[in-house]
Each structure stands twice: as structure tokens, then as C-alpha cells.
């Protein structure tokens, strides 16, 4: 609800996703890493208000990060999140962030904010 600055829709669970256009991940890199800034104002219970990041390649969807790794130990502050995409080097993929409140309870926070999305690669050191 943009007017109320929360994601509560009375009596309903809420879900949504955002997906990048196709990204060509360059081959021959030692690491390919997705980095983004994340702000959470959601239910701190790990079983609710799920956030997952998946890589989509054709019809295949691979989980690369989940809010579950944070447990309930996060503050209402921006944090840096990193996900290893090295397994997808040399491929055309899309990255998708998916949110699911699971239930209609405790949905009075502002929700999730994403910012500064980057994909960085590192080359193999010389002499390898």
C-alpha cells in the first residue's frame, strides 16, 4: 500500500518478484558474483516473509541466496548481500528476487528495498 508505506493487504498474503532482463555472464572468469544492497522492514521470523534470489536459465530456476541465511538476526539498516554466480559463467541468465509474506499477519512494515545491483567478475591469476 504506497499510501500507507506498508505491504499489508487486509486478510491476504502478499507476494511479488522482480526479474532482470537477460544478462550475458562472461566465460573464463574465476568468480562471478552478484552484489546488492538490501533493506528489510519485514517480519523477523525466518519462516515468514521469505526473500529468495534465483538465477533463471531457460526453464531452470536455481536458488543462489535466501533470506533464511540471515535468520532473525538483522537490523533495520542497509546491508550488503553477495551471491556466487560462478556456476553460470558463459551463459545468458536472468536474476529474480522473489518475496512471499506467507501469511497476512505482521505485514505492517515497509517491505523490501533493493539497490546498487552489480555483477562483478574476477580473472584467473596469471600463471594458473
N, CA, C and O atoms as a MOPAC input file, in Angstrom:
PM7 MOZYME 1SCF
protein

 N      0.84700 1    -1.18000 1     0.00000 1
 C      0.00000 1     0.00000 1     0.00000 1
 C      0.89100 1     1.24200 1     0.00000 1
 O      1.36200 1     1.64600 1     1.06300 1
 N      1.13600 1     1.85700 1    -1.15300 1
 C      2.01800 1     3.02100 1    -1.23000 1
 C      1.57600 1     4.18000 1    -0.34800 1
 O      2.41700 1     4.92100 1     0.16100 1
 N      0.27800 1     4.35000 1    -0.15800 1
 C     -0.17600 1     5.47500 1     0.65400 1
 C      0.11700 1     5.27000 1     2.13200 1
 O      0.30200 1     6.24000 1     2.86600 1
 N      0.16200 1     4.02000 1     2.57700 1
 C      0.40800 1     3.73000 1     3.97700 1
 C      1.82300 1     3.29600 1     4.27100 1
 O      2.16900 1     3.07300 1     5.43100 1
 N      2.65700 1     3.17000 1     3.24100 1
 C      4.04800 1     2.74300 1     3.38100 1
 C      4.17300 1     1.40600 1     4.10100 1
 O      5.01300 1     1.24300 1     4.98700 1
 N      3.33400 1     0.45600 1     3.71500 1
 C      3.42800 1    -0.90000 1     4.23900 1
 C      2.91200 1    -1.85000 1     3.16300 1
 O      2.34300 1    -1.42200 1     2.15800 1
 N      3.11900 1    -3.14100 1     3.38900 1
 C      2.68600 1    -4.12300 1     2.40300 1
 C      1.51200 1    -4.94600 1     2.92000 1
 O      1.30300 1    -6.07600 1     2.47700 1
 N      0.75500 1    -4.39500 1     3.84100 1
 C     -0.39700 1    -5.08000 1     4.41200 1
 C     -1.61800 1    -4.89900 1     3.50900 1
 O     -2.03500 1    -3.77400 1     3.23500 1
 N     -2.17900 1    -6.00500 1     3.05600 1
 C     -3.46000 1    -6.00100 1     2.36300 1
 C     -4.36600 1    -6.84600 1     3.24900 1
 O     -4.19000 1    -8.06100 1     3.34100 1
 N     -5.30600 1    -6.22600 1     3.88100 1
 C     -6.11500 1    -6.84500 1     4.93200 1
 C     -6.55200 1    -8.26400 1     4.57300 1
 O     -7.24200 1    -8.48900 1     3.57800 1
 N     -6.12800 1    -9.22100 1     5.41600 1
 C     -6.56500 1   -10.60500 1     5.26700 1
 C     -5.90500 1   -11.38900 1     4.15500 1
 O     -6.33500 1   -12.50500 1     3.86000 1
 N     -4.86100 1   -10.83800 1     3.51800 1
 C     -4.24700 1   -11.53800 1     2.39100 1
 C     -2.73400 1   -11.65100 1     2.55700 1
 O     -2.07600 1   -10.74200 1     3.06300 1
 N     -2.20500 1   -12.78000 1     2.12200 1
 C     -0.76000 1   -12.90900 1     1.98300 1
 C     -0.34400 1   -12.07400 1     0.77700 1
 O     -1.14400 1   -11.83900 1    -0.12900 1
 N      0.89900 1   -11.63000 1     0.77100 1
 C      1.38600 1   -10.75900 1    -0.29400 1
 C      2.64200 1   -11.40100 1    -0.90400 1
 O      3.48100 1   -11.94500 1    -0.18500 1
 N      2.75800 1   -11.33100 1    -2.21800 1
 C      3.97300 1   -11.83000 1    -2.86800 1
 C      4.24100 1   -11.00200 1    -4.11400 1
 O      3.35100 1   -10.33200 1    -4.64000 1
 N      5.47100 1   -11.06000 1    -4.56900 1
 C      5.84300 1   -10.34300 1    -5.78100 1
 C      7.27200 1   -10.67300 1    -6.15000 1
 O      8.01500 1   -11.25800 1    -5.36100 1
 N      7.64300 1   -10.29400 1    -7.34700 1
 C      9.00900 1   -10.55500 1    -7.79300 1
 C      9.43900 1    -9.48100 1    -8.78200 1
 O      8.62200 1    -8.78000 1    -9.37900 1
 N     10.74900 1    -9.38200 1    -8.93100 1
 C     11.33600 1    -8.50700 1    -9.93500 1
 C     12.45200 1    -9.30800 1   -10.60000 1
 O     13.21900 1   -10.00400 1    -9.93500 1
 N     12.52500 1    -9.19600 1   -11.92200 1
 C     13.46500 1   -10.00400 1   -12.69400 1
 C     14.24000 1    -9.11200 1   -13.65500 1
 O     13.66600 1    -8.23800 1   -14.30400 1
 N     15.53000 1    -9.33500 1   -13.73900 1
 C     16.36300 1    -8.57800 1   -14.67800 1
 C     16.08300 1    -9.05500 1   -16.09800 1
 O     15.55100 1   -10.14800 1   -16.29700 1
 N     16.44000 1    -8.23900 1   -17.08200 1
 C     16.46800 1    -8.75600 1   -18.45100 1
 C     17.62000 1    -9.77000 1   -18.55300 1
 O     18.38600 1    -9.94500 1   -17.60600 1
 N     17.72900 1   -10.42200 1   -19.68800 1
 C     18.79800 1   -11.40400 1   -19.88600 1
 C     20.16700 1   -10.74200 1   -19.71100 1
 O     20.42200 1    -9.65600 1   -20.23100 1
 N     21.02500 1   -11.41200 1   -18.97700 1
 C     22.39300 1   -10.94500 1   -18.72800 1
 C     23.36300 1   -11.97300 1   -19.28400 1
 O     23.24900 1   -13.16400 1   -18.99700 1
 N     24.30800 1   -11.51400 1   -20.07400 1
 C     25.33400 1   -12.40300 1   -20.62000 1
 C     26.50000 1   -12.44200 1   -19.63700 1
 O     27.27000 1   -11.48500 1   -19.54900 1
 N     26.63300 1   -13.53300 1   -18.90300 1
 C     27.73900 1   -13.66000 1   -17.95600 1
 C     28.95300 1   -14.17300 1   -18.72500 1
 O     28.91500 1   -15.24300 1   -19.33300 1
 N     29.99500 1   -13.41300 1   -18.68800 1
 C     31.18400 1   -13.71300 1   -19.48000 1
 C     31.85400 1   -15.01000 1   -19.03100 1
 O     31.92400 1   -15.29700 1   -17.83600 1
 N     32.35000 1   -15.79800 1   -20.00300 1
 C     33.05400 1   -17.04600 1   -19.66500 1
 C     34.48400 1   -16.75300 1   -19.20600 1
 O     34.94800 1   -15.61400 1   -19.26100 1
 N     35.15800 1   -17.78300 1   -18.76100 1
 C     36.58300 1   -17.73700 1   -18.43100 1
 C     36.91600 1   -16.79200 1   -17.29200 1
 O     37.95200 1   -16.12800 1   -17.32400 1
 N     36.06100 1   -16.72200 1   -16.29200 1
 C     36.34200 1   -15.93700 1   -15.10000 1
 C     36.36900 1   -16.87000 1   -13.90200 1
 O     35.58700 1   -17.81600 1   -13.81700 1
 N     37.27000 1   -16.59300 1   -12.98800 1
 C     37.37100 1   -17.43000 1   -11.80700 1
 C     36.12500 1   -17.30300 1   -10.94000 1
 O     35.61400 1   -18.30100 1   -10.43000 1
 N     35.63600 1   -16.07700 1   -10.77200 1
 C     34.41900 1   -15.87600 1    -9.99000 1
 C     33.48900 1   -14.89700 1   -10.70100 1
 O     33.92500 1   -13.97300 1   -11.38700 1
 N     32.21500 1   -15.13200 1   -10.51200 1
 C     31.17100 1   -14.21300 1   -10.95300 1
 C     30.28700 1   -14.01200 1    -9.72600 1
 O     29.72600 1   -14.96700 1    -9.19000 1
 N     30.16900 1   -12.75800 1    -9.28600 1
 C     29.47000 1   -12.50000 1    -8.03400 1
 C     28.42100 1   -11.40300 1    -8.19000 1
 O     28.69500 1   -10.32000 1    -8.70600 1
 N     27.21400 1   -11.71800 1    -7.73000 1
 C     26.14000 1   -10.74500 1    -7.65900 1
 C     26.23900 1   -10.04500 1    -6.30600 1
 O     26.35100 1   -10.70100 1    -5.27100 1
 N     26.19900 1    -8.72300 1    -6.31700 1
 C     26.20100 1    -7.93800 1    -5.08500 1
 C     25.03100 1    -6.95700 1    -5.15400 1
 O     24.77200 1    -6.35800 1    -6.19900 1
 N     24.33600 1    -6.80000 1    -4.04000 1
 C     23.26700 1    -5.80800 1    -3.98200 1
 C     23.09200 1    -5.32900 1    -2.54700 1
 O     23.44800 1    -6.01400 1    -1.58800 1
 N     22.53600 1    -4.14300 1    -2.43800 1
 C     22.19300 1    -3.58600 1    -1.13700 1
 C     20.75200 1    -3.98500 1    -0.83900 1
 O     19.89600 1    -3.97200 1    -1.72400 1
 N     20.49400 1    -4.34000 1     0.42100 1
 C     19.18100 1    -4.81500 1     0.82700 1
 C     18.76400 1    -4.14400 1     2.12900 1
 O     19.54700 1    -4.05800 1     3.07500 1
 N     17.53400 1    -3.67500 1     2.16600 1
 C     16.94100 1    -3.13500 1     3.38600 1
 C     15.66800 1    -3.91600 1     3.64100 1
 O     14.81900 1    -4.03300 1     2.75700 1
 N     15.53000 1    -4.45600 1     4.85400 1
 C     14.35900 1    -5.24400 1     5.21000 1
 C     13.58700 1    -4.57200 1     6.33800 1
 O     14.15400 1    -4.26200 1     7.38600 1
 N     12.30100 1    -4.34900 1     6.12500 1
 C     11.39200 1    -3.92200 1     7.18000 1
 C     10.21200 1    -4.88400 1     7.09900 1
 O      9.12300 1    -4.53400 1     6.64400 1
 N     10.46900 1    -6.11200 1     7.55800 1
 C      9.51600 1    -7.21200 1     7.42500 1
 C      9.47100 1    -7.99300 1     8.73300 1
 O     10.20400 1    -7.68500 1     9.67300 1
 N      8.61600 1    -8.99800 1     8.78800 1
 C      8.52100 1    -9.87600 1     9.95100 1
 C      9.86800 1   -10.58000 1    10.14500 1
 O     10.34800 1   -11.23200 1     9.21700 1
 N     10.48900 1   -10.46800 1    11.32100 1
 C     11.80400 1   -11.07100 1    11.52900 1
 C     11.79000 1   -12.59100 1    11.66900 1
 O     12.85300 1   -13.21200 1    11.67700 1
 N     10.61000 1   -13.20300 1    11.77900 1
 C     10.53000 1   -14.65800 1    11.90400 1
 C     10.96100 1   -15.29600 1    10.58600 1
 O     10.34300 1   -15.03400 1     9.55400 1
 N     12.01100 1   -16.13100 1    10.59300 1
 C     12.56000 1   -16.66500 1     9.33500 1
 C     11.57700 1   -17.48400 1     8.49700 1
 O     11.75700 1   -17.59900 1     7.28500 1
 N     10.54700 1   -18.05200 1     9.11800 1
 C      9.59200 1   -18.88000 1     8.37200 1
 C      8.58700 1   -18.04900 1     7.58100 1
 O      7.84700 1   -18.58400 1     6.75600 1
 N      8.56100 1   -16.74500 1     7.83200 1
 C      7.61400 1   -15.86000 1     7.16000 1
 C      8.37400 1   -14.77300 1     6.41400 1
 O      9.57000 1   -14.57800 1     6.62900 1
 N      7.68800 1   -14.08600 1     5.55800 1
 C      8.27900 1   -13.00200 1     4.77300 1
 C      9.58100 1   -13.46100 1     4.11800 1
 O     10.66600 1   -12.95900 1     4.41100 1
 N      9.43000 1   -14.42300 1     3.23300 1
 C     10.56100 1   -15.06100 1     2.55600 1
 C     11.07000 1   -14.17300 1     1.42600 1
 O     10.28700 1   -13.55100 1     0.70900 1
 N     12.37600 1   -14.12500 1     1.28000 1
 C     13.00800 1   -13.45100 1     0.15500 1
 C     14.03500 1   -14.40200 1    -0.42000 1
 O     14.91100 1   -14.88600 1     0.29700 1
 N     13.93300 1   -14.67400 1    -1.71000 1
 C     14.87100 1   -15.57600 1    -2.37700 1
 C     15.37200 1   -14.92900 1    -3.66000 1
 O     14.65600 1   -14.17800 1    -4.32400 1
 N     16.61500 1   -15.24000 1    -3.98900 1
 C     17.21400 1   -14.79600 1    -5.24800 1
 C     17.50100 1   -16.05500 1    -6.06000 1
 O     18.15300 1   -16.98500 1    -5.58500 1
 N     17.00300 1   -16.06300 1    -7.28700 1
 C     17.19200 1   -17.21600 1    -8.17400 1
 C     17.79500 1   -16.75800 1    -9.49000 1
 O     17.57500 1   -15.63600 1    -9.94600 1
 N     18.55500 1   -17.65200 1   -10.07900 1
 C     19.04900 1   -17.44800 1   -11.43400 1
 C     18.15800 1   -18.27900 1   -12.34800 1
 O     17.92700 1   -19.46400 1   -12.11000 1
 N     17.66200 1   -17.62800 1   -13.40200 1
 C     16.78100 1   -18.29700 1   -14.35500 1
 C     17.54800 1   -18.48200 1   -15.65000 1
 O     18.05200 1   -17.52700 1   -16.24100 1
 N     17.62300 1   -19.72500 1   -16.07300 1
 C     18.26600 1   -20.07100 1   -17.34100 1
 C     17.29800 1   -20.97000 1   -18.09300 1
 O     17.13400 1   -22.14000 1   -17.74800 1
 N     16.65600 1   -20.42300 1   -19.12400 1
 C     15.60300 1   -21.17000 1   -19.81100 1
 C     14.45600 1   -21.40800 1   -18.84000 1
 O     13.91500 1   -20.45900 1   -18.27200 1
 N     14.08700 1   -22.65700 1   -18.64800 1
 C     13.02700 1   -23.02400 1   -17.70000 1
 C     13.57600 1   -23.39000 1   -16.32100 1
 O     12.80500 1   -23.60400 1   -15.38600 1
 N     14.88500 1   -23.46400 1   -16.19200 1
 C     15.51900 1   -23.84600 1   -14.92300 1
 C     15.64900 1   -22.64300 1   -13.99900 1
 O     16.02500 1   -21.55400 1   -14.43400 1
 N     15.34000 1   -22.84200 1   -12.73200 1
 C     15.46900 1   -21.80100 1   -11.70300 1
 C     16.35700 1   -22.34600 1   -10.59400 1
 O     16.04900 1   -23.37500 1    -9.99200 1
 N     17.45500 1   -21.65600 1   -10.32900 1
 C     18.41300 1   -22.09700 1    -9.32200 1
 C     18.48800 1   -21.08800 1    -8.18600 1
 O     18.74900 1   -19.90700 1    -8.41500 1
 N     18.26200 1   -21.54500 1    -6.97700 1
 C     18.35300 1   -20.69000 1    -5.80100 1
 C     19.81400 1   -20.35000 1    -5.53500 1
 O     20.64800 1   -21.24800 1    -5.42200 1
 N     20.13500 1   -19.04500 1    -5.43400 1
 C     21.51800 1   -18.62400 1    -5.16400 1
 C     21.65500 1   -17.87000 1    -3.85100 1
 O     22.76600 1   -17.68700 1    -3.35300 1
 N     20.51400 1   -17.42200 1    -3.27600 1
 C     20.55400 1   -16.74300 1    -1.97800 1
 C     19.15100 1   -16.74700 1    -1.40300 1
 O     18.16000 1   -16.68400 1    -2.13000 1
 N     19.08700 1   -16.82400 1    -0.06700 1
 C     17.80500 1   -16.78800 1     0.62300 1
 C     17.92600 1   -15.97800 1     1.90200 1
 O     18.96000 1   -16.00500 1     2.56900 1
 N     16.88100 1   -15.26900 1     2.23500 1
 C     16.85500 1   -14.51400 1     3.48400 1
 C     17.05100 1   -15.43200 1     4.68400 1
 O     17.44000 1   -14.96300 1     5.75300 1
 N     16.79400 1   -16.72000 1     4.53500 1
 C     16.95200 1   -17.67900 1     5.62300 1
 C     18.36800 1   -17.66300 1     6.19600 1
 O     18.56000 1   -17.97600 1     7.37100 1
 N     19.36200 1   -17.30200 1     5.37900 1
 C     20.74700 1   -17.26600 1     5.88900 1
 C     20.92200 1   -16.17500 1     6.93900 1
 O     21.86500 1   -16.21800 1     7.72900 1
 N     20.02700 1   -15.20600 1     6.95100 1
 C     20.09500 1   -14.13700 1     7.94100 1
 C     19.43800 1   -14.53200 1     9.25900 1
 O     19.70100 1   -13.91600 1    10.29100 1
 N     18.57700 1   -15.56600 1     9.23100 1
 C     17.80800 1   -15.90800 1    10.42000 1
 C     16.99300 1   -14.70500 1    10.85100 1
 O     16.44900 1   -13.98100 1    10.01600 1
 N     16.91000 1   -14.49400 1    12.14900 1
 C     16.20500 1   -13.32500 1    12.65700 1
 C     17.17100 1   -12.24300 1    13.08700 1
 O     16.78100 1   -11.26600 1    13.72600 1
 N     18.45200 1   -12.42400 1    12.72900 1
 C     19.48800 1   -11.50500 1    13.22400 1
 C     19.86100 1   -10.46400 1    12.18500 1
 O     20.91700 1   -10.55400 1    11.56100 1
 N     19.01000 1    -9.49100 1    12.00200 1
 C     19.31200 1    -8.36900 1    11.12600 1
 C     18.65000 1    -7.13800 1    11.71300 1
 O     17.67200 1    -7.22600 1    12.45600 1
 N     19.18600 1    -6.02900 1    11.37500 1
 C     18.69000 1    -4.75400 1    11.87400 1
 C     17.92000 1    -4.05700 1    10.76100 1
 O     17.96800 1    -4.48200 1     9.60600 1
 N     17.22700 1    -3.01000 1    11.09900 1
 C     16.54100 1    -2.19500 1    10.09600 1
 C     17.55400 1    -1.21700 1     9.51300 1
 O     17.49400 1    -0.01400 1     9.76800 1
 N     18.48100 1    -1.74900 1     8.73200 1
 C     19.54700 1    -0.95500 1     8.12700 1
 C     19.92600 1    -1.61300 1     6.80600 1
 O     19.66200 1    -2.79600 1     6.58800 1
 N     20.54400 1    -0.83500 1     5.93600 1
 C     21.02200 1    -1.37800 1     4.66400 1
 C     22.14200 1    -2.37400 1     4.92700 1
 O     22.98400 1    -2.14900 1     5.79600 1
 N     22.15600 1    -3.48300 1     4.17500 1
 C     23.22400 1    -4.47200 1     4.27200 1
 C     23.66000 1    -4.86800 1     2.87000 1
 O     22.89000 1    -4.78200 1     1.91300 1
 N     24.90000 1    -5.29900 1     2.77000 1
 C     25.44000 1    -5.78800 1     1.50200 1
 C     25.20000 1    -7.29100 1     1.44100 1
 O     25.51100 1    -8.01900 1     2.38300 1
 N     24.64300 1    -7.74500 1     0.32300 1
 C     24.39900 1    -9.17300 1     0.10500 1
 C     25.19200 1    -9.60400 1    -1.12200 1
 O     25.23400 1    -8.90100 1    -2.13200 1
 N     25.81900 1   -10.76900 1    -1.01700 1
 C     26.58600 1   -11.31500 1    -2.13900 1
 C     26.10700 1   -12.72800 1    -2.43600 1
 O     25.79100 1   -13.49600 1    -1.52700 1
 N     26.05900 1   -13.06100 1    -3.72300 1
 C     25.67400 1   -14.40100 1    -4.15200 1
 C     26.61800 1   -14.84000 1    -5.26100 1
 O     26.89000 1   -14.08200 1    -6.19200 1
 N     27.10800 1   -16.04900 1    -5.16100 1
 C     28.05400 1   -16.58900 1    -6.13200 1
 C     27.30700 1   -17.06300 1    -7.38100 1
 O     26.44500 1   -17.93800 1    -7.30300 1
 N     27.64400 1   -16.48200 1    -8.52000 1
 C     27.04300 1   -16.88400 1    -9.80000 1
 C     28.05900 1   -17.58000 1   -10.70000 1
 O     27.81400 1   -17.74600 1   -11.89500 1
 N     29.18100 1   -17.98200 1   -10.14600 1
 C     30.26600 1   -18.57300 1   -10.94400 1
 C     29.80900 1   -19.77900 1   -11.75600 1
 O     30.31800 1   -20.00700 1   -12.85300 1
 N     28.87300 1   -20.54300 1   -11.24300 1
 C     28.38900 1   -21.73000 1   -11.95900 1
 C     27.68400 1   -21.36100 1   -13.26200 1
 O     27.44200 1   -22.23000 1   -14.10000 1
 N     27.35400 1   -20.08000 1   -13.44100 1
 C     26.61000 1   -19.63700 1   -14.62200 1
 C     27.47000 1   -18.85700 1   -15.61100 1
 O     26.95300 1   -18.30700 1   -16.58300 1
 N     28.77600 1   -18.80600 1   -15.37100 1
 C     29.68700 1   -18.08300 1   -16.27000 1
 C     29.55900 1   -18.63400 1   -17.69000 1
 O     29.48800 1   -19.84400 1   -17.90000 1
 N     29.53200 1   -17.72300 1   -18.65200 1
 C     29.42600 1   -18.11300 1   -20.05500 1
 C     27.99100 1   -18.35200 1   -20.51100 1
 O     27.77300 1   -18.81500 1   -21.63100 1
 N     27.02800 1   -18.05200 1   -19.67900 1
 C     25.63200 1   -18.31700 1   -20.01400 1
 C     24.81400 1   -17.02600 1   -20.00700 1
 O     25.21600 1   -16.01900 1   -19.42300 1
 N     23.67800 1   -17.08100 1   -20.65700 1
 C     22.71800 1   -15.99000 1   -20.63700 1
 C     21.66500 1   -16.33200 1   -19.58500 1
 O     20.97200 1   -17.34300 1   -19.69800 1
 N     21.54900 1   -15.48600 1   -18.56700 1
 C     20.64300 1   -15.76000 1   -17.45500 1
 C     19.85000 1   -14.51100 1   -17.09700 1
 O     20.17700 1   -13.40800 1   -17.53500 1
 N     18.82100 1   -14.69200 1   -16.30900 1
 C     18.10300 1   -13.60000 1   -15.65800 1
 C     18.19900 1   -13.83700 1   -14.15600 1
 O     18.27800 1   -14.98000 1   -13.70500 1
 N     18.19100 1   -12.76800 1   -13.39600 1
 C     18.22900 1   -12.87900 1   -11.93700 1
 C     16.87800 1   -12.38700 1   -11.41400 1
 O     16.37300 1   -11.34400 1   -11.83100 1
 N     16.30400 1   -13.16900 1   -10.48300 1
 C     14.98500 1   -12.83500 1    -9.96500 1
 C     15.00100 1   -12.78600 1    -8.43700 1
 O     15.50000 1   -13.69900 1    -7.77900 1
 N     14.44900 1   -11.71000 1    -7.88800 1
 C     14.23000 1   -11.56300 1    -6.44800 1
 C     12.74600 1   -11.82000 1    -6.22200 1
 O     11.90600 1   -11.17000 1    -6.84400 1
 N     12.41000 1   -12.76900 1    -5.33300 1
 C     11.01400 1   -13.10800 1    -5.06300 1
 C     10.72100 1   -12.94800 1    -3.57800 1
 O     11.49300 1   -13.39500 1    -2.73000 1
 N      9.60000 1   -12.30800 1    -3.27500 1
 C      9.15900 1   -12.10800 1    -1.90000 1
 C      7.82100 1   -12.78800 1    -1.70500 1
 O      6.96600 1   -12.74500 1    -2.59000 1
 N      7.62600 1   -13.42100 1    -0.54400 1
 C      6.34900 1   -14.03800 1    -0.19300 1
 C      6.13100 1   -13.85100 1     1.30300 1
 O      6.92600 1   -14.33100 1     2.11100 1
 N      5.06100 1   -13.15700 1     1.67500 1
 C      4.78900 1   -12.93800 1     3.10100 1
 C      4.30000 1   -14.21000 1     3.79100 1
 O      4.29600 1   -14.27700 1     5.02000 1
 N      3.89500 1   -15.19800 1     3.04000 1
 C      3.39700 1   -16.49300 1     3.50200 1
 C      2.02000 1   -16.36600 1     4.15500 1
 O      1.15100 1   -17.20600 1     3.92500 1
 N      1.81500 1   -15.33700 1     4.95700 1
 C      0.53300 1   -15.15500 1     5.62800 1
 C      0.13000 1   -13.67900 1     5.61300 1
 O      0.80500 1   -12.84500 1     5.01000 1
 N     -0.96200 1   -13.37700 1     6.27500 1
 C     -1.46700 1   -11.99600 1     6.30800 1
 C     -1.15400 1   -11.29400 1     7.62700 1
 O     -1.66100 1   -10.20200 1     7.88400 1
 N     -0.33100 1   -11.90800 1     8.45300 1
 C     -0.03900 1   -11.38200 1     9.79100 1
 C      1.30800 1   -10.65100 1     9.78800 1
 O      2.23500 1   -11.05900 1     9.08800 1
 N      1.41200 1    -9.57800 1    10.56500 1
 C      2.66900 1    -8.82900 1    10.72800 1
 C      3.18600 1    -8.25900 1     9.40300 1
 O      4.39500 1    -8.25700 1     9.16800 1
 N      2.31500 1    -7.78800 1     8.55900 1
 C      2.70400 1    -7.20400 1     7.27300 1
 C      2.63300 1    -5.68500 1     7.31000 1
 O      2.25800 1    -5.05500 1     6.32100 1
 N      2.98700 1    -5.10200 1     8.42900 1
 C      2.85100 1    -3.65900 1     8.59900 1
 C      4.14000 1    -2.88700 1     8.35100 1
 O      4.15400 1    -1.66100 1     8.46100 1
 N      5.23000 1    -3.59000 1     8.01700 1
 C      6.47800 1    -2.90400 1     7.70100 1
 C      6.45400 1    -2.33400 1     6.29300 1
 O      5.48600 1    -2.51400 1     5.55300 1
 N      7.52600 1    -1.64600 1     5.93200 1
 C      7.61800 1    -1.07000 1     4.58000 1
 C      7.93100 1    -2.11700 1     3.52800 1
 O      7.65400 1    -1.90200 1     2.34900 1
 N      8.50400 1    -3.24800 1     3.92600 1
 C      8.81500 1    -4.30300 1     2.97500 1
 C     10.29800 1    -4.40100 1     2.69400 1
 O     11.12500 1    -4.33500 1     3.60300 1
 N     10.62500 1    -4.56200 1     1.40800 1
 C     11.99900 1    -4.81300 1     0.97800 1
 C     12.41700 1    -3.75100 1    -0.01900 1
 O     11.65600 1    -3.37700 1    -0.91100 1
 N     13.63900 1    -3.27300 1     0.14900 1
 C     14.23700 1    -2.34200 1    -0.81000 1
 C     15.51700 1    -2.97200 1    -1.33300 1
 O     16.30100 1    -3.53200 1    -0.56700 1
 N     15.72800 1    -2.87900 1    -2.64800 1
 C     16.95700 1    -3.33100 1    -3.30400 1
 C     17.61500 1    -2.12800 1    -3.95900 1
 O     16.93100 1    -1.23300 1    -4.45600 1
 N     18.95900 1    -2.10600 1    -3.95900 1
 C     19.67400 1    -1.00100 1    -4.58700 1
 C     21.06300 1    -1.48500 1    -4.98800 1
 O     21.53800 1    -2.51200 1    -4.50400 1
 N     21.69900 1    -0.74300 1    -5.86800 1
 C     23.09600 1    -0.97000 1    -6.27500 1
 C     23.37400 1    -2.41000 1    -6.69500 1
 O     24.29200 1    -3.04800 1    -6.18000 1
 N     22.58500 1    -2.91000 1    -7.62300 1
 C     22.77400 1    -4.26800 1    -8.11700 1
 C     23.96600 1    -4.29000 1    -9.06300 1
 O     24.01400 1    -3.52500 1   -10.02600 1
 N     24.92700 1    -5.16800 1    -8.78900 1
 C     26.08700 1    -5.30300 1    -9.67500 1
 C     26.44400 1    -6.77500 1    -9.84300 1
 O     26.17100 1    -7.60300 1    -8.97500 1
 N     27.05200 1    -7.07400 1   -10.96300 1
 C     27.66000 1    -8.38200 1   -11.17900 1
 C     29.10900 1    -8.12100 1   -11.50400 1
 O     29.43000 1    -7.41100 1   -12.45700 1
 N     29.99000 1    -8.70700 1   -10.69700 1
 C     31.42200 1    -8.49200 1   -10.85100 1
 C     32.10700 1    -9.81400 1   -11.14100 1
 O     31.70700 1   -10.86500 1   -10.64100 1
 N     33.14600 1    -9.73900 1   -11.95900 1
 C     33.93300 1   -10.92900 1   -12.28000 1
 C     35.37700 1   -10.71200 1   -11.86200 1
 O     35.85600 1    -9.58100 1   -11.78300 1
 N     36.04800 1   -11.79500 1   -11.60100 1
 C     37.48800 1   -11.71200 1   -11.36300 1
 C     38.17300 1   -12.70500 1   -12.29000 1
 O     37.66900 1   -13.80100 1   -12.53700 1
 N     39.30000 1   -12.31000 1   -12.78300 1
 C     40.05500 1   -13.15100 1   -13.71500 1
 C     40.91200 1   -14.12400 1   -12.93500 1
 O     41.25800 1   -13.89400 1   -11.77600 1
 N     41.23600 1   -15.19100 1   -13.58400 1
 C     42.14900 1   -16.16000 1   -13.00200 1
 C     43.51900 1   -15.52500 1   -12.89500 1
 O     43.96500 1   -14.86800 1   -13.83500 1
 N     44.19900 1   -15.70400 1   -11.77400 1
 C     45.53800 1   -15.10300 1   -11.62300 1
 C     46.48900 1   -15.62400 1   -12.69800 1
 O     46.35000 1   -16.76400 1   -13.14100 1
 N     47.46300 1   -14.79900 1   -13.12600 1
 C     48.44400 1   -15.24200 1   -14.13000 1
 C     49.20800 1   -16.47000 1   -13.63800 1
 O     49.47200 1   -16.62300 1   -12.44500 1
 N     49.55100 1   -17.33000 1   -14.57700 1
 C     50.36600 1   -18.49800 1   -14.26000 1
 C     49.56900 1   -19.70500 1   -13.80300 1
 O     50.15500 1   -20.70500 1   -13.38700 1
 N     48.27900 1   -19.63700 1   -13.86900 1
 C     47.47200 1   -20.79900 1   -13.45900 1
 C     47.19300 1   -21.69300 1   -14.61700 1
 O     46.53000 1   -22.71800 1   -14.45900 1

